[in-house]
Amino acid sequence: MKQLIIILTALWSLASYAAPSIPELPEDACDSLKCTKVMKSILSGFNNTPHAVSLEPAVYSGGCYHLGDLNPDHEHFAALMIDQLEDGTTYFSSNFAYFYPQNPYANWDLTKGRQEATDYARKNARIKEGSNASRVEMLTSEGAPAVVYYMRQDPQTKTIYYITYGGFGPQSTKIFCTMNKNP
């Protein structure tokens, strides 16, 4: 009986310290309606575009808005690259630029995206394909979600609706982006 109690206590302890599960799609992205109109528009685009991203190598860039510590009305910019390693593995890389007057990534091509991609991204940022969305999970060394990128792509316009979760819970930051394919 004493051993059973010890085992149950150990299992309960493990369960209480387990990393939170990562939802397949963003949940309550607007933190119960704290989003700006622009964020709601991007979220609506995401919700109304039930397609995973194309895995064809390309660079996308566009405007982003932060729900967290930064002014939610100020547009920032991001670049998103989808590429393949020599072994055929598809990976993802992302860059963010804050407080620029215009998109510094607008002219990035695949060559520039590859130059800026980190070894960490090439090794760890694998795109997970769902039935109607894609996501990338970046985990802490303990296996907890640090950053999760959710993506859906309009197959006609190639626009990617891109929602980033910087952690989960009340202290998380969420970033809402609309990304267009660079020339």
Secondary structure, DSSP 8 states (H G I E B T S, - for coil): -HHHHHHHHHHHHHHHHS-----SS-SSTTTTT---HHHHHHHHHHHT-------S-EEEEEEEEEESSS-TTS-EEEEEEEEE-TTS-EEEEEEEE-S-SS-TTTT--HHHHHHH--HHHHHH-BEEE-SS-EEEEEE-TTS-EEEEEEEEE-TTT--EEEEEEESSSTT-EEEEEEEEE--
